[in-house]
Amino acid sequence: MIAMYKLTDEGKKYLEQGLPEKRLADALAKGPISMAEAQKMEDFSVAMQWAKRNGWIEIRDGRLRLAMKPGKLELQDALASVAKTGEAGAFNLQMLLSRNLAEEEREDLVKKARQYLGREIANIPPELIKTGLWREAKLKKYNVAVAGKKIYPGKKHHYAAFLDHVKQKLAFLGFEEMRGPIVETEFWNMDALFMPQHGWEYQYDVQRAHRHILRTQGTVLSAKTLASRPRIPGKYFSVARCFRHDVIDATHLADFFQVEGIILDEGLNLRHLIGMLRMFGKEFANAEQIKVTPSYFPFTEPSASLYAKHPDMGWIELGGAGMFRQEMLEPLGINVPVVAWGLGIDRIGMFNMGIKDIRDLFSTDLNYLRSMEVTY
């Protein structure tokens, strides 16, 4: 037999309303009151007895006054403990029993516990634990092969993680990052790169050169870096958001990321550039088949394009590159060879992550985003 306890009706009342002595002390905290007024309070005699015993009140000039502010009432906590668990600390439990606020409730826990025996149970009730009969109970087996509830913790966006990886790898290779606004003047975006705004018959217009546009290529950052007296030899890169009026499909977006880079040094030639392009295709795109073909860009000569073979989509152009033309470098104050490239890092990301549609890199499908593995 295990002794348990429960609150009496009076104990339940005090649990809900508070102990009488505490209620009396709270009333006196607002100011002294006459004995006649105090006697009108509910449970006054009980409150008076215990408040005086605790030294909380005093009688002076026929009025009750607060002598000491009550501290934490452990007895009030004991009421709550008995109501919840049937138990309380020994000292407080004795106090509750002496004040008839609690009474012993003797229950044959063994008898109660035995009703759980002989059948399979998933949750062990308190009676089995207290009596030790849980050792004889038939517990439901856990099936460790059953898949649990899938948890989706916070994680970095898979493509954002890839872009950070590219930046870190270029930094490890000794490149310095170039930064700039996405809104540029037409001068830096077009004129400085020998790109006419309206066909080759376009006549230079100062007012048009001052107009602002969303940058169409990361090469604008290379031009501005070259004009800012860079270190020679030097290596610079950027991962730039670019914007173009383009038809959106599986390999084209109207706004996209471009990884731009330049190397300045004496003796650089096309072979160095081709080596860099092949490194990009293998290291960042994980492409097995790569080819570099002749190409044309207004600001480079010679020029080249980098292609990689996608396992499902065939040959895809990853970007362009070349040696900056002397006509472009001289106005910027550069008198050494400069190799440059501007690659569509979004397409490189497609290869790296096994994606067949470039639009999936920026998908808002929550289930798709949850399923994508972050490998960097």
C-alpha positions in Angstrom: 0.0 0.0 0.0 1.3 3.4 -1.0 0.0 6.5 0.7 -1.3 9.3 -1.5 -3.0 12.5 -0.6 -5.8 14.7 -1.9 -7.1 18.2 -1.1 -10.2 18.6 1.1 -13.0 20.9 0.0 -11.4 23.7 2.1 -8.0 22.9 0.5 -9.5 23.2 -3.0 -11.1 26.5 -2.0 -7.8 27.9 -0.8 -6.0 26.6 -3.9 -8.4 28.6 -6.1 -8.8 31.7 -3.9 -5.5 31.8 -2.0 -4.7 31.2 1.6 -6.9 33.3 4.0 -3.8 34.8 5.8 -2.4 35.9 2.4 -5.7 37.5 1.4 -5.7 39.4 4.7 -2.1 40.6 4.2 -2.9 41.7 0.7 -5.8 43.8 2.0 -3.7 45.4 4.7 -1.0 46.2 2.2 -3.4 48.9 0.9 -3.6 50.4 4.4 -4.8 49.8 8.0 -8.4 48.7 8.5 -10.6 48.6 11.5 -11.4 45.3 13.3 -15.0 45.7 12.6 -14.3 46.0 8.8 -11.8 43.1 9.0 -14.2 40.8 10.6 -16.5 41.1 7.6 -13.8 39.3 5.5 -14.4 35.6 4.6 -12.5 33.2 6.7 -11.4 36.1 9.0 -10.7 33.9 12.1 -8.5 31.5 10.2 -6.7 34.4 8.5 -6.2 36.2 11.8 -4.8 33.2 13.5 -2.2 32.3 10.8 -1.3 35.9 10.0 -0.5 36.6 13.6 1.5 33.4 14.0 3.5 34.3 10.9 4.2 37.8 12.3 2.6 39.5 9.3 0.1 41.8 11.2 -0.2 43.8 14.4 -3.1 45.6 16.2 -2.5 49.2 17.0 -5.1 51.9 18.0 -7.9 49.4 17.4 -6.8 48.9 13.7 -5.2 46.0 11.9 -1.9 47.0 10.3 0.6 45.1 8.1 3.8 44.4 10.2 5.7 42.5 7.6 5.2 41.8 3.9 4.7 38.0 3.2 7.4 36.3 1.2 7.0 33.3 -1.0 4.3 31.0 0.3 5.5 27.4 0.0 2.2 26.2 1.5 0.3 27.6 -1.5 2.7 25.7 -3.8 2.1 22.6 -1.7 -1.6 22.8 -2.3 -0.9 22.8 -6.1 1.5 19.9 -5.7 -1.0 17.7 -3.9 -3.7 18.6 -6.3 -1.5 17.6 -9.3 0.6 14.7 -8.0 -0.9 13.6 -4.7 2.4 14.4 -3.0 4.3 17.3 -1.4 7.3 18.0 0.8 7.1 16.4 4.3 7.0 19.6 6.3 4.4 21.3 4.1 2.4 18.1 3.8 2.2 17.9 7.6 1.1 21.5 7.8 -1.7 20.8 5.2 -2.9 17.8 7.2 -2.9 19.7 10.5 -5.0 22.5 8.9 -7.4 20.0 7.4 -6.5 21.2 3.9 -5.4 17.7 2.7 -6.2 14.2 3.7 -4.6 10.8 3.1 -6.0 8.8 0.2 -4.9 5.2 0.6 -5.2 3.3 -2.6 -4.2 -0.2 -3.4 -1.9 0.7 -6.3 -0.8 -2.9 -6.7 -4.4 -3.8 -7.4 -4.8 -0.9 -9.8 -1.5 -1.7 -11.5 -2.4 -5.4 -12.1 -5.3 -4.4 -14.4 -2.7 -3.5 -17.0 -1.0 -6.9 -16.9 -1.9 -9.5 -19.5 -2.4 -7.1 -22.3 0.0 -5.2 -24.5 0.5 -1.6 -23.5 2.3 1.2 -25.4 2.5 3.8 -22.5 3.5 2.8 -19.0 1.1 4.3 -16.4 2.4 5.6 -13.1 1.0 2.7 -11.1 3.2 0.2 -12.9 6.3 2.3 -12.3 5.6 2.9 -8.6 4.9 -0.7 -7.9 7.6 -2.1 -10.1 5.1 -4.3 -11.9 6.3 -2.7 -15.2 8.8 -5.6 -15.3 5.9 -8.1 -15.7 4.0 -6.0 -18.2 3.8 -6.8 -21.9 5.2 -3.8 -23.6 4.5 -2.9 -27.2 7.6 -3.5 -29.3 9.2 -0.6 -31.2 9.5 -1.1 -34.9 12.8 0.6 -35.6 12.4 0.0 -39.4 9.3 2.3 -39.6 10.2 5.7 -41.1 9.7 8.5 -38.6 8.2 11.9 -39.2 10.2 13.8 -41.7 11.9 16.9 -40.2 12.7 19.9 -42.3 15.3 22.0 -40.4 16.5 25.3 -41.7 19.2 25.1 -44.3 21.0 27.3 -46.8 19.5 27.6 -50.3 21.3 25.0 -52.5 22.2 27.5 -55.2 23.3 30.3 -52.8 25.6 27.7 -51.2 27.0 26.9 -54.6 27.7 30.6 -55.4 29.5 31.0 -52.0 31.6 27.9 -52.9 32.6 29.5 -56.2 33.6 32.7 -54.5 35.6 30.9 -51.9 37.4 28.8 -54.5 38.4 31.8 -56.6 39.6 33.6 -53.4 41.7 30.6 -52.6 43.2 30.8 -56.1 44.4 34.4 -55.3 41.6 36.3 -57.0 40.2 39.6 -55.4 36.5 40.2 -55.6 35.1 43.1 -57.6 31.9 44.7 -56.5 29.5 47.3 -58.0 25.9 48.4 -58.3 23.4 46.6 -60.5 22.4 50.0 -61.9 25.1 51.4 -64.2 25.5 54.2 -66.7 25.4 53.3 -70.4 29.0 54.6 -70.6 30.5 51.8 -68.5 28.0 49.2 -69.6 28.3 49.9 -73.4 30.7 52.6 -74.5 33.7 51.6 -72.4 33.4 48.1 -73.9 33.0 49.3 -77.5 29.4 48.1 -77.6 27.1 50.3 -79.7 23.7 51.1 -78.3 21.9 51.0 -81.6 23.9 49.1 -84.2 27.2 49.9 -85.7 26.0 53.2 -87.2 25.4 54.6 -83.7 27.0 58.0 -83.1 28.4 58.5 -79.6 25.9 60.6 -77.6 27.1 62.1 -74.3 23.5 62.4 -72.9 22.8 58.7 -73.7 26.1 57.7 -72.1 24.9 59.2 -68.8 21.6 57.2 -68.9 21.2 54.6 -66.2 20.4 50.9 -67.0 20.4 47.6 -65.2 23.8 46.1 -66.1 23.7 43.5 -68.8 27.0 41.9 -68.1 29.6 41.5 -65.4 32.3 42.8 -67.7 31.3 46.4 -66.6 33.0 45.6 -63.3 36.2 44.5 -65.1 36.2 47.8 -67.0 35.8 49.9 -63.9 38.4 47.9 -62.1 40.9 48.4 -64.9 40.2 52.2 -64.7 41.0 52.3 -61.0 44.7 51.5 -61.3 44.7 47.8 -60.3 47.8 45.9 -59.2 49.9 44.4 -62.0 50.2 41.5 -61.9 46.6 41.1 -60.6 43.7 38.7 -60.6 40.1 39.8 -60.0 36.6 38.2 -60.1 33.0 39.0 -59.4 29.7 37.1 -59.2 27.4 39.7 -60.6 23.6 39.7 -61.1 22.9 40.7 -64.7 19.7 41.6 -66.7 18.8 41.2 -70.3 15.7 41.3 -72.5 15.7 37.6 -73.4 13.3 34.8 -74.1 13.1 32.6 -71.0 13.5 28.9 -71.5 15.4 25.9 -70.0 18.8 27.6 -70.5 18.0 31.3 -70.6 16.8 33.8 -67.9 16.0 37.5 -68.0 18.1 38.0 -64.9 21.0 35.8 -64.1 24.3 35.5 -62.3 27.6 35.8 -64.2 31.0 35.0 -62.9 33.4 37.5 -64.3 37.2 37.4 -64.1 40.3 39.1 -65.4 44.0 38.5 -65.1 46.6 41.2 -65.8 50.3 40.3 -66.3 53.1 40.4 -68.8 53.3 37.6 -71.3 49.7 36.4 -71.0 48.2 34.8 -74.2 45.3 32.8 -75.4 46.7 29.5 -74.1 46.5 30.8 -70.6 42.9 31.8 -71.2 42.0 28.4 -72.6 43.6 26.7 -69.6 41.4 28.8 -67.2 38.3 28.0 -69.2 39.0 24.3 -69.0 39.6 24.6 -65.3 36.2 26.2 -64.9 34.4 23.5 -66.8 36.0 20.7 -64.8 36.2 22.2 -61.3 32.9 24.1 -61.2 30.6 22.4 -63.7 32.0 18.8 -63.1 31.7 18.4 -66.9 33.4 15.5 -68.5 33.3 16.9 -72.1 34.5 20.4 -72.7 35.3 22.4 -75.8 36.5 25.9 -76.5 35.6 27.4 -79.9 36.4 30.7 -81.6 33.9 33.5 -81.0 33.3 37.2 -81.3 32.9 40.0 -78.7 33.3 43.7 -79.3 35.8 44.2 -76.6 38.1 41.1 -77.0 40.4 39.8 -79.7 40.9 36.9 -80.0 37.6 35.7 -78.5 36.4 32.3 -77.4 33.3 30.5 -76.1 33.3 27.7 -73.6 30.9 24.7 -74.1 30.2 21.7 -71.9 28.1 18.6 -72.7 25.2 18.1 -70.4 24.2 14.4 -70.0 20.6 15.1 -70.9 20.6 18.4 -72.9 23.7 18.1 -75.0 26.2 20.9 -75.7 25.5 24.1 -73.7 27.4 27.3 -73.9 28.7 28.3 -70.5 30.0 31.7 -71.5 32.5 33.8 -73.4 36.1 34.9 -73.0 39.0 36.6 -74.8 41.9 38.9 -74.6 40.8 42.5 -74.0 41.5 44.7 -77.1 44.3 47.2 -77.0 41.8 49.9 -78.1 39.8 49.2 -74.9 42.8 49.0 -72.5 44.7 52.1 -73.5 41.9 54.6 -72.5 41.8 52.8 -69.1 45.6 53.2 -68.6 46.5 49.5 -68.9 49.6 48.5 -71.0 49.8 44.8 -70.2 47.8 41.9 -71.7 44.5 41.1 -69.9 42.6 37.8 -70.2 38.9 38.0 -69.4 35.9 35.8 -69.2 32.2 36.1 -68.4 30.6 32.8 -67.7 26.9 32.0 -66.9 27.3 30.6 -63.4 23.7 29.6 -63.5 24.3 27.1 -66.3 27.4 25.9 -64.5 25.2 25.3 -61.5 22.8 23.2 -63.6 25.7 20.9 -64.4 26.9 20.8 -60.8 23.5 20.0 -59.3 22.2 17.8 -62.1 19.4 20.2 -63.0 17.7 20.1 -66.5 15.9 23.5 -66.3 17.7 26.7 -65.3 14.5 28.1 -63.8 14.6 25.4 -61.1 17.6 27.3 -59.5 15.2 30.0 -58.5 12.1 27.8 -57.8 9.6 28.8 -55.1 8.3 25.3 -54.8 8.8 24.5 -51.1 8.8 20.7 -51.6 11.4 21.0 -54.3 13.6 23.3 -52.2 13.3 20.9 -49.2 14.4 18.0 -51.4 17.5 19.7 -52.8 20.7 18.6 -51.2 23.1 21.3 -50.0 26.6 19.9 -50.9 28.7 22.9 -50.0 
